[in-house]
Structure formats: structure tokens, C-alpha cells
């Protein structure tokens, strides 16, 4: 069993692990993360973050883009926490 990742273990430019696919599911009326063993239904915030995890955005770029897109400020801690959680679950590399 893997140990939980350290707080600074998030990749500099996160991207989805190739085993996962992010897509909109009409049946779920939500974004989902598909993988060979199943599916994770995502809330809007999680989907917005994962859509930007393309290996071309740094975490700071993700935060800046999300803040601009949604007209909010001060979300860096939440974004970093989510990305760390996604890394621990194996969704991001």
C-alpha cells in the first residue's frame, strides 16, 4: 500500500493520469472521471480544476485562471488541497 503523498508532492504541472478520462455524462448531468474499474462523479469545482490539469498549467496558473473565470479571489489553498488529493488518489501525475 502506498503512503500518503507529502504536502509538497503535487506535480509542478499536473495532468491526468492516462488511465483516467474526464468527460461530461448526460446520464449523470455532471462531469465524471472514468477509469477501468469505474467512475467518479465530480462536483463543478473539481471538474473545473481537472479540466485545466493538462500538463501545460502550473498550479499558480490554474489558480489565476480559475479566479479570473469565476470572479473569485483567495482560492489557492483550496485548489492546492484538491490537486494534492487528486494526486494521492492517482488521478494526476
C-alpha distances in whole Angstrom, upper triangle without the diagonal:
4,7,9,12,15,18,20,17,19,21,24,25,23,23,21,19,21,19,20,24,26,29,31,32,35,34,31,34,31,29,26,23,22,20,19,18,20,21,21,25,25,28,30,29,25,27,30,27,25,28,29,26,27,27,30,30,29,27,31,32,30,31,35,35,34,36,39,38,38,40,38,37,35,32,30,27,26,26,24,22,21,20,18,16,17,15,12,12,13,16,18,18
4,6,8,12,15,16,13,15,17,21,22,19,20,19,17,19,18,19,23,24,28,30,31,34,34,31,33,30,27,25,21,22,19,20,19,20,21,21,24,24,26,29,27,23,25,27,24,23,26,26,23,24,23,27,26,25,24,27,29,27,28,32,32,31,33,36,35,35,38,35,34,32,29,27,24,24,23,21,19,19,17,15,14,14,12,9,10,11,14,15,15
4,6,9,12,14,12,14,17,20,22,20,21,20,18,22,20,21,25,26,29,31,32,36,35,32,34,31,28,26,23,24,22,23,21,23,23,22,25,24,26,28,26,23,26,27,24,23,27,26,23,25,24,27,26,24,23,26,28,26,27,31,31,30,32,35,35,34,36,34,33,30,27,25,22,22,22,19,17,18,17,13,13,14,12,9,11,12,16,16,16
4,6,9,11,10,12,15,18,20,17,19,18,17,21,20,20,23,24,27,29,30,34,33,30,32,28,26,24,21,22,21,22,21,22,22,20,22,22,23,25,23,20,23,24,21,20,24,24,21,23,22,25,24,22,20,23,25,23,24,27,28,27,28,32,31,31,33,30,29,26,23,21,19,18,18,15,13,14,13,10,9,11,9,6,9,11,14,14,14
4,6,8,6,8,11,14,16,14,16,17,16,19,19,19,22,23,26,29,30,34,34,30,32,28,25,24,21,22,21,23,22,23,22,21,23,22,23,25,22,19,22,23,19,18,22,21,18,20,19,22,21,19,17,20,22,20,21,24,25,24,26,29,29,29,31,28,27,24,21,19,17,17,16,13,12,13,11,8,9,10,8,6,10,10,13,12,12
4,5,5,8,11,14,17,15,18,19,19,22,22,22,25,25,29,31,33,36,36,33,34,30,28,26,24,25,24,26,26,26,26,23,25,24,25,26,23,21,23,24,20,20,24,22,19,22,20,23,21,18,16,19,21,20,20,24,25,24,26,29,29,29,31,28,26,23,20,18,15,16,16,12,11,13,12,9,11,13,10,9,13,14,16,14,14
4,6,7,11,13,15,14,17,19,19,23,23,23,25,24,28,30,32,35,35,32,33,29,26,25,23,26,25,28,27,27,26,23,25,22,23,24,20,19,21,22,18,18,22,20,18,21,19,21,19,16,14,16,19,18,17,21,22,21,22,26,26,26,27,24,22,19,17,14,12,13,13,9,8,11,10,7,10,12,10,10,14,15,16,14,15
4,6,8,10,13,13,16,18,18,22,23,23,25,25,28,30,33,36,37,33,34,30,27,26,24,26,26,28,28,28,27,25,26,24,24,25,22,20,22,22,18,18,21,19,17,19,17,19,17,14,12,14,17,16,16,19,21,21,22,25,26,26,27,25,22,19,17,14,13,14,13,10,10,13,11,8,12,13,11,12,15,15,16,14,13
4,6,9,12,11,14,15,15,19,20,20,22,22,26,29,31,34,35,32,32,29,26,24,22,24,23,25,25,26,25,23,25,23,24,24,21,19,21,21,17,17,20,18,15,17,15,18,16,14,12,15,17,17,17,20,22,21,23,26,26,27,28,26,24,22,19,16,15,16,14,11,11,13,10,7,10,11,8,9,13,12,14,11,10
4,6,8,7,10,12,13,17,18,17,19,19,23,25,28,31,32,29,29,26,23,21,19,21,21,23,24,24,23,20,22,20,21,21,18,16,18,18,14,13,16,15,12,14,12,14,13,10,9,12,14,13,14,17,18,18,20,22,23,23,25,23,22,19,17,14,13,13,11,8,9,10,7,6,9,9,6,9,12,11,11,9,8
4,5,5,8,11,12,15,17,17,18,19,22,25,28,31,32,30,30,26,23,22,19,21,20,23,24,24,23,21,23,21,22,22,19,17,18,18,14,13,16,13,10,12,9,11,11,8,9,12,13,13,14,17,18,18,20,22,23,24,26,24,23,21,18,15,15,16,13,11,13,13,9,9,12,11,8,11,13,12,12,8,6
4,6,10,13,14,17,20,19,20,20,24,26,29,32,34,32,31,28,24,24,21,24,23,26,28,27,26,24,25,23,24,23,20,18,19,18,14,14,16,13,11,11,9,10,8,6,7,9,11,11,13,15,16,17,19,21,21,23,24,23,21,20,18,14,15,16,13,11,14,14,11,11,15,14,12,15,17,15,15,11,10
4,7,10,12,15,18,17,18,17,21,23,26,30,31,29,29,25,22,21,19,21,21,24,26,26,24,22,23,21,22,21,19,17,17,16,12,12,13,10,7,8,5,6,5,4,7,9,9,9,12,14,14,15,18,19,19,21,23,22,21,20,18,15,16,17,13,12,15,14,11,12,15,13,12,15,17,15,13,10,9
4,7,9,12,14,13,14,14,18,20,23,27,28,26,26,22,19,18,15,18,18,21,22,22,20,19,20,18,19,19,16,14,14,14,10,9,11,9,5,7,5,8,7,7,8,11,11,10,13,15,15,15,18,20,19,21,23,22,21,20,17,15,16,15,12,11,13,12,8,10,12,10,9,12,13,11,10,6,6
4,6,9,11,10,11,11,15,18,21,24,26,24,24,20,17,16,13,15,15,18,20,19,18,17,18,16,18,18,16,14,13,13,11,8,9,8,4,5,5,8,9,10,11,14,13,12,15,17,16,16,19,21,20,21,24,23,23,23,20,18,19,18,14,14,15,13,10,12,13,10,10,13,13,11,8,5,6
4,6,8,6,8,8,12,15,18,22,23,21,21,18,14,13,10,11,11,14,16,16,14,14,15,14,17,17,16,13,12,13,11,8,9,10,6,7,8,11,12,13,14,17,16,14,17,19,18,18,21,22,21,22,25,25,25,24,21,20,20,18,15,15,16,13,11,13,13,9,9,12,11,9,6,4,6
4,5,6,8,10,14,18,19,23,24,22,23,20,17,14,11,11,10,12,14,15,14,14,17,16,19,20,19,15,15,17,14,11,13,13,10,10,10,14,15,16,16,20,19,17,20,23,22,21,25,26,25,26,29,28,28,27,24,22,23,21,18,17,18,15,13,14,14,10,9,12,10,7,6,5,6
4,5,7,10,14,17,19,23,24,22,24,21,17,15,11,11,9,11,14,15,14,15,18,18,21,22,21,18,17,18,17,13,14,15,12,11,12,15,17,18,19,23,22,20,23,25,24,23,27,28,26,28,31,31,31,31,27,26,26,24,21,21,22,19,16,18,17,14,13,15,14,10,9,9,9
4,7,10,13,17,18,21,22,21,22,20,16,13,10,8,6,7,10,11,12,13,16,17,20,21,21,18,17,19,18,14,15,17,14,14,15,19,20,21,21,25,24,22,25,27,26,25,29,30,28,29,32,32,32,32,28,27,27,25,22,22,22,19,17,18,17,13,13,15,12,9,8,10,11
4,7,10,13,14,18,19,17,19,16,13,10,6,5,5,8,10,10,9,10,13,13,17,18,18,14,13,16,15,11,12,14,12,12,14,17,18,20,20,23,22,20,22,25,23,22,26,27,25,26,29,29,29,29,25,24,25,22,20,20,20,17,15,16,15,12,12,14,11,9,7,9,11
4,6,10,12,15,16,15,16,14,10,8,6,5,7,10,12,11,9,10,12,12,15,16,17,14,12,14,14,10,10,13,12,12,14,17,18,20,20,23,22,19,22,24,22,21,24,25,23,24,27,27,29,29,25,25,25,23,20,21,21,17,16,18,17,13,15,17,14,13,9,11,13
4,7,10,13,15,13,14,11,7,6,5,6,9,13,14,12,10,10,10,10,12,12,13,11,8,11,11,8,8,11,10,11,14,16,17,19,19,22,20,17,19,21,19,18,21,22,20,20,24,24,26,26,22,22,23,20,18,19,19,16,15,18,16,13,15,17,15,14,10,12,14
4,6,10,12,11,11,9,6,6,7,8,11,14,16,13,10,11,10,10,13,12,14,12,9,12,13,10,9,13,13,14,17,19,19,22,21,24,22,19,21,23,20,19,22,23,20,20,24,25,27,27,24,24,25,22,20,22,22,18,18,21,19,16,19,21,18,17,14,15,18
4,6,9,8,7,6,4,6,9,10,14,17,18,15,12,12,10,10,11,11,14,13,9,12,14,12,11,15,16,17,20,22,21,24,23,26,24,20,22,24,21,19,22,23,19,20,23,24,27,27,24,25,26,23,21,23,23,20,20,23,21,18,21,23,20,20,17,18,21
4,5,5,6,6,6,7,10,10,14,16,17,13,11,11,9,11,12,13,16,15,12,15,17,15,14,18,19,20,24,25,25,27,26,29,27,24,25,27,24,22,25,26,22,22,26,27,29,30,27,28,29,25,23,26,25,22,22,25,23,20,23,24,21,21,18,20,24
4,5,5,7,9,10,13,14,17,19,20,16,14,14,12,13,14,14,18,17,15,17,20,18,17,21,22,23,27,28,28,30,29,31,29,26,28,29,26,24,27,27,24,23,27,28,31,32,29,30,31,27,26,29,28,24,25,28,26,23,26,28,25,25,22,24,27
4,6,8,10,11,14,14,17,19,18,15,13,13,11,13,15,16,19,18,16,19,22,20,20,23,24,25,29,30,30,32,31,33,32,28,30,32,29,26,29,30,26,26,29,30,33,33,30,32,32,28,27,30,29,25,26,29,26,24,27,28,24,25,22,25,28
4,5,8,8,12,12,16,18,17,14,11,10,8,10,11,13,16,15,13,16,19,17,18,21,22,24,27,29,28,30,28,31,29,26,27,29,26,24,26,28,24,23,27,27,30,30,27,28,29,25,24,27,25,22,23,25,23,21,24,25,22,23,20,23,26
4,7,9,13,14,18,21,20,17,14,13,9,10,10,11,15,15,12,15,18,17,16,20,21,23,27,28,27,29,28,29,28,24,25,27,24,22,24,25,21,20,24,25,27,28,25,27,28,24,23,26,25,22,23,26,23,22,25,26,23,24,21,23,27
4,6,10,12,16,19,19,15,12,10,7,7,7,8,11,11,9,11,14,13,13,17,18,20,23,24,23,25,24,26,25,21,22,24,21,19,21,22,19,18,22,22,25,25,22,24,24,21,20,22,22,18,19,22,20,18,21,23,20,21,18,20,23
4,7,10,13,17,17,14,10,9,6,6,7,7,10,9,6,9,11,10,10,13,14,16,20,21,20,22,21,23,22,18,20,22,19,17,20,21,18,17,21,22,24,24,21,22,23,19,17,20,20,16,17,20,18,15,18,20,17,18,14,16,20
4,6,10,13,13,10,6,5,4,5,9,10,12,10,8,11,13,10,11,14,14,16,19,21,21,23,21,24,23,19,21,24,21,19,22,24,21,20,24,24,26,26,22,23,23,20,18,20,19,16,16,18,16,13,17,18,15,15,12,14,18
4,7,10,11,9,6,5,7,7,11,12,13,10,9,12,12,9,11,14,13,14,17,20,19,21,20,23,22,19,21,23,21,19,23,24,22,22,26,25,27,26,22,23,23,20,18,19,18,14,14,16,14,11,14,15,12,12,9,11,15
4,7,8,6,5,7,9,11,14,16,17,14,12,16,16,12,13,17,15,16,19,21,22,23,23,26,25,22,24,27,25,23,27,28,25,26,29,29,30,30,26,26,26,23,21,22,21,18,17,19,17,14,16,17,13,13,10,13,16
4,6,5,6,8,12,13,17,19,20,16,15,18,18,14,16,18,16,17,19,22,23,24,24,27,26,23,26,29,27,25,29,30,28,28,32,31,32,32,28,27,27,24,22,23,22,19,18,19,17,14,15,15,12,11,9,12,15
4,6,8,11,15,17,21,23,23,20,19,22,22,18,19,22,20,20,22,25,26,27,27,31,30,27,30,32,30,29,33,34,32,32,36,35,36,35,32,31,31,28,26,26,25,22,21,22,20,17,18,18,14,13,12,15,17
4,7,10,14,16,20,22,23,20,19,23,22,19,21,24,22,22,24,27,28,29,28,32,31,28,30,33,32,30,33,35,33,33,36,35,36,35,32,31,30,28,26,26,25,22,21,22,19,17,18,17,14,13,13,17,19
4,7,10,13,17,19,21,17,17,20,20,17,19,22,20,22,24,27,27,28,27,31,30,27,29,32,30,28,31,33,30,30,34,33,34,33,30,30,29,26,24,25,24,20,20,21,18,16,18,17,14,14,13,16,19
4,6,9,13,16,17,14,13,17,17,15,16,19,18,20,22,25,25,26,25,28,27,24,26,29,27,24,28,29,27,26,30,29,31,30,26,27,26,23,22,23,21,18,18,19,17,14,16,17,13,13,12,15,18
4,6,10,13,14,11,11,14,15,12,14,17,16,19,21,24,23,24,22,25,25,21,23,26,24,22,25,27,24,23,27,26,27,27,23,23,23,19,18,20,18,14,15,17,14,12,15,15,11,12,10,14,17
4,7,10,12,10,9,13,14,12,14,17,17,19,22,24,23,24,23,25,25,21,22,25,23,20,23,25,22,21,25,24,26,25,22,23,22,19,18,20,18,15,16,18,15,13,17,17,14,16,13,16,20
4,6,8,6,6,9,10,10,11,14,14,17,20,22,20,21,19,22,21,18,18,21,19,16,19,21,19,18,21,20,22,22,18,19,19,15,14,17,15,12,13,16,13,12,15,16,14,15,12,15,18
4,6,5,6,9,10,11,12,15,16,19,21,23,21,22,19,21,21,17,17,20,18,15,17,19,17,15,18,17,19,19,16,18,18,14,13,16,15,12,14,17,14,13,17,18,16,18,15,17,21
4,6,5,6,9,10,10,13,15,17,20,21,19,20,18,20,19,15,15,17,15,12,14,16,13,11,15,15,17,18,14,17,17,14,13,16,16,13,15,18,16,15,18,20,18,20,17,18,21
4,5,5,6,9,10,11,13,16,19,19,17,17,15,16,16,12,12,14,13,9,12,14,12,10,13,12,14,14,11,13,13,10,9,13,12,9,12,15,14,13,16,18,17,18,15,16,19
4,5,5,6,9,10,11,14,17,18,16,16,14,16,16,12,13,16,14,11,14,16,14,13,17,16,17,16,13,14,14,10,9,12,11,8,9,12,11,9,13,15,13,15,12,12,16
4,5,5,6,9,10,13,16,17,15,17,15,17,16,12,14,16,14,11,15,16,13,13,17,17,18,19,15,16,17,14,12,14,14,11,11,15,14,11,15,17,15,16,12,13,16
4,6,5,7,9,12,15,15,13,15,13,15,13,10,11,13,10,8,11,12,10,10,14,14,15,16,13,14,15,13,10,13,14,11,12,15,15,13,16,19,18,18,14,14,17
4,5,5,7,10,12,13,11,12,10,12,11,7,9,11,10,8,11,13,11,12,15,14,15,15,11,11,13,10,7,10,11,8,8,12,12,10,13,15,15,15,12,11,14
4,5,5,8,11,12,11,12,11,14,13,10,12,14,12,11,15,16,14,15,18,18,19,19,15,15,16,13,10,12,13,9,8,12,12,9,11,14,13,13,9,9,12
4,6,7,11,11,10,13,13,15,13,10,13,14,11,11,14,15,13,14,18,18,19,20,16,16,18,16,13,15,16,13,12,15,16,13,15,18,17,16,12,11,14
4,6,8,8,7,9,10,11,9,7,10,11,9,9,13,13,12,14,17,17,17,18,15,14,16,15,11,13,15,13,11,15,16,13,14,18,17,16,13,11,13
4,6,7,7,8,9,12,10,8,11,13,12,12,15,16,15,17,20,19,20,19,16,15,16,15,11,12,14,12,9,12,13,11,11,15,15,13,10,8,9
4,5,7,9,11,14,11,10,14,15,13,14,18,18,17,19,22,22,22,22,19,18,20,19,15,15,18,15,12,15,17,14,14,17,17,15,12,10,10
4,6,8,10,13,11,11,14,16,15,16,19,20,19,21,24,24,23,23,20,18,20,19,16,15,18,16,13,15,17,14,13,17,17,15,13,10,9
4,7,10,11,9,10,13,14,13,15,18,18,18,20,22,22,22,22,20,18,20,20,16,16,19,18,15,17,20,17,16,20,21,19,16,13,12
4,6,8,6,6,10,10,9,11,14,15,15,17,19,19,18,18,16,14,17,17,13,13,16,15,12,15,18,16,15,19,20,18,16,13,13
4,5,5,6,9,10,10,12,14,15,16,18,20,19,17,17,15,12,14,15,12,11,14,14,11,13,16,15,14,18,19,18,16,13,13
4,5,5,6,9,10,11,12,14,15,16,18,16,15,14,11,9,11,11,8,7,11,11,8,11,14,13,13,16,18,17,15,12,13
4,5,5,6,9,10,11,12,14,15,16,15,13,12,11,8,11,12,9,9,13,13,12,14,17,16,16,19,21,21,19,16,17
4,5,5,6,8,10,11,12,14,15,14,13,14,12,10,14,14,11,12,15,15,13,16,18,17,18,21,22,21,19,16,17
4,6,5,6,9,10,10,12,14,13,13,13,10,9,12,12,8,9,13,12,10,13,15,14,15,18,19,19,16,14,15
4,6,5,6,9,10,11,11,10,9,9,7,6,9,9,7,9,12,12,11,14,16,16,17,19,21,21,19,16,18
4,6,5,6,9,10,10,10,9,10,9,9,12,13,10,12,15,15,15,17,20,19,20,23,24,24,22,19,21
4,5,5,6,9,10,10,11,12,11,11,15,14,11,14,17,16,15,18,20,19,20,23,24,24,21,19,20
4,5,5,6,8,8,9,11,8,10,13,11,9,12,15,13,13,17,18,17,19,22,22,22,19,18,20
4,6,5,5,5,6,8,7,9,12,12,10,13,16,15,16,19,20,20,22,24,25,25,23,21,23
4,6,5,7,8,11,11,12,16,15,14,17,19,18,19,22,23,22,24,27,27,28,25,23,25
4,6,8,11,13,12,14,17,16,14,17,19,18,18,22,22,21,24,26,26,27,23,22,24
4,6,9,12,11,13,16,14,13,17,18,17,18,21,22,21,24,26,26,27,24,23,25
4,7,11,11,14,16,15,15,18,20,19,20,23,24,24,26,29,29,30,27,26,28
4,7,7,11,13,12,12,16,17,17,18,21,22,22,24,26,27,28,26,24,27
4,6,8,11,11,12,14,16,16,18,20,21,22,24,26,27,28,26,24,26
4,6,8,9,10,12,13,14,16,17,19,20,22,23,25,26,24,23,25
4,6,5,6,9,10,11,12,14,15,16,18,20,21,23,21,19,22
4,6,5,6,8,10,10,12,14,15,16,18,20,21,19,18,19
4,6,5,6,9,10,10,12,14,15,16,18,20,19,18,19
4,5,5,6,9,10,10,12,14,15,16,18,17,16,19
4,5,5,6,9,10,10,12,14,15,16,15,13,16
4,5,5,6,9,10,10,12,14,15,14,13,14
4,6,5,6,9,10,11,12,14,14,13,15
4,5,5,6,9,10,11,12,11,11,13
4,5,5,6,9,10,10,9,8,10
4,5,5,6,9,10,10,9,10
4,5,5,6,9,9,9,12
4,5,5,6,5,6,9
4,5,5,6,5,7
4,5,8,8,10
4,6,8,10
4,6,7
4,7
4
